[in-house]
Amino acid sequence: MGLFSFLTTAPKVVDTGLDLAKQAANGIDALFFTDEEKSNASLKAVELWIETQKVLRDESSARSITRRYLAVMIMGVNLFEGLAACGIYKFDLEWSKFILEMMQSQAFMVGAVVVFYFGYYGFKQIVGAKK
């Protein structure tokens, strides 16, 4: 078998040579960016920009910005109160309990922010991952 193996390898060499020639031609063609290719690339860039603006339009409205500020303020106050209660605990147990009671009175507000603001994006990620 080894004696006549050169007969079966010749087509492989020819195919490999043709593949290399095609790759070289494609590489030379890729060096030149024709006007048609430029216009197609510009069109795709503009379409992508328009789609981005459609998505960002709703995120940059006054309502969305206000919602974002309110969520950050409510969560920031809640986190600050929690840290303050933990820090004051060693010094004054009653004051720490009072801060925790304030946090409990704001639990509905914090829960609403978590569910309706942060939960929406989490839900979107979960549903998007399942598709």
C-alpha positions as CSV (number, residue, x, y, z in Angstrom):
1,M,0.0,0.0,0.0
2,G,2.8,2.4,0.8
3,L,4.3,1.9,-2.6
4,F,1.3,3.4,-4.5
5,S,0.3,6.0,-1.9
6,F,1.5,8.8,-4.1
7,L,-1.4,8.2,-6.4
8,T,-3.9,8.9,-3.7
9,T,-2.2,12.0,-2.2
10,A,-2.1,14.0,-5.5
11,P,-5.7,15.2,-5.4
12,K,-5.2,16.4,-1.8
13,V,-2.2,18.4,-2.8
14,V,-4.2,20.0,-5.7
15,D,-7.2,20.8,-3.4
16,T,-4.9,22.3,-0.8
17,G,-3.2,24.4,-3.5
18,L,-6.6,25.6,-4.8
19,D,-7.7,26.5,-1.3
20,L,-4.6,28.5,-0.7
21,A,-5.1,30.4,-4.1
22,K,-8.7,31.2,-3.1
23,Q,-7.6,32.5,0.3
24,A,-5.0,34.7,-1.3
25,A,-7.5,36.1,-3.8
26,N,-9.9,36.8,-1.0
27,G,-7.2,38.5,1.0
28,I,-6.2,40.8,-1.9
29,D,-9.9,41.6,-2.5
30,A,-10.3,42.5,1.2
31,L,-7.6,45.1,0.9
32,F,-9.7,47.3,-1.3
33,F,-12.8,48.8,0.2
34,T,-15.1,49.7,-2.8
35,D,-17.6,52.5,-2.8
36,E,-20.4,50.0,-2.7
37,E,-18.9,48.3,0.4
38,K,-18.5,51.7,2.0
39,S,-22.1,52.6,1.4
40,N,-23.3,49.3,2.7
41,A,-21.2,49.7,5.9
42,S,-22.5,53.2,6.3
43,L,-26.1,52.0,5.9
44,K,-25.6,49.3,8.5
45,A,-24.0,51.8,10.9
46,V,-26.9,54.3,10.5
47,E,-29.5,51.5,11.0
48,L,-27.7,50.4,14.2
49,W,-27.6,54.0,15.4
50,I,-31.3,54.4,14.8
51,E,-32.1,51.2,16.7
52,T,-29.9,52.4,19.6
53,Q,-31.7,55.7,19.7
54,K,-35.1,53.9,19.8
55,V,-33.9,51.9,22.8
56,L,-32.4,54.9,24.6
57,R,-35.4,57.2,23.9
58,D,-37.4,55.6,26.7
59,E,-34.4,55.4,29.0
60,S,-33.6,59.1,28.8
61,S,-37.1,60.5,29.3
62,A,-37.8,62.7,32.3
63,R,-39.9,60.0,33.8
64,S,-37.2,57.4,33.6
65,I,-34.6,59.8,35.1
66,T,-36.9,60.7,37.9
67,R,-37.6,57.1,38.6
68,R,-33.9,56.4,38.7
69,Y,-33.2,59.2,41.1
70,L,-36.1,58.1,43.4
71,A,-34.9,54.5,43.4
72,V,-31.3,55.5,44.3
73,M,-32.5,57.9,47.0
74,I,-34.8,55.4,48.7
75,M,-32.3,52.6,48.5
76,G,-29.5,54.9,49.7
77,V,-31.5,56.1,52.7
78,N,-32.4,52.5,53.6
79,L,-28.8,51.2,53.3
80,F,-27.5,54.2,55.3
81,E,-30.1,53.5,58.1
82,G,-29.0,49.9,58.1
83,L,-25.4,50.7,58.5
84,A,-26.1,53.4,61.1
85,A,-28.2,50.8,63.1
86,C,-25.3,48.4,63.0
87,G,-22.7,51.0,64.0
88,I,-24.8,52.4,66.8
89,Y,-25.7,49.0,68.2
90,K,-22.6,48.7,70.3
91,F,-23.1,52.2,71.9
92,D,-26.8,52.5,72.3
93,L,-29.2,49.6,71.9
94,E,-32.4,51.7,72.1
95,W,-31.3,54.1,69.4
96,S,-30.4,51.2,67.1
97,K,-33.9,49.6,67.7
98,F,-35.5,53.0,66.8
99,I,-33.6,53.1,63.5
100,L,-34.6,49.6,62.8
101,E,-38.3,50.5,63.5
102,M,-37.9,53.4,61.0
103,M,-36.6,51.0,58.4
104,Q,-39.5,48.7,59.0
105,S,-41.9,51.6,58.5
106,Q,-40.3,52.2,55.1
107,A,-40.3,48.5,54.1
108,F,-43.2,49.0,51.7
109,M,-41.4,51.8,49.8
110,V,-38.2,49.8,49.6
111,G,-40.0,46.7,48.5
112,A,-41.8,48.6,45.8
113,V,-38.5,49.9,44.5
114,V,-37.0,46.5,44.5
115,V,-39.9,44.8,42.8
116,F,-40.9,47.4,40.3
117,Y,-37.6,49.0,39.4
118,F,-34.9,46.4,39.9
119,G,-37.2,43.4,39.5
120,Y,-38.2,44.5,36.0
121,Y,-34.7,44.3,34.7
122,G,-34.0,41.0,36.5
123,F,-37.2,39.5,35.1
124,K,-36.2,40.8,31.6
125,Q,-32.8,39.1,32.0
126,I,-34.4,35.8,33.1
127,V,-37.0,35.8,30.3
128,G,-34.3,36.8,27.7
129,A,-32.0,33.9,28.9
130,K,-34.8,31.4,28.5
131,K,-35.5,32.4,24.9
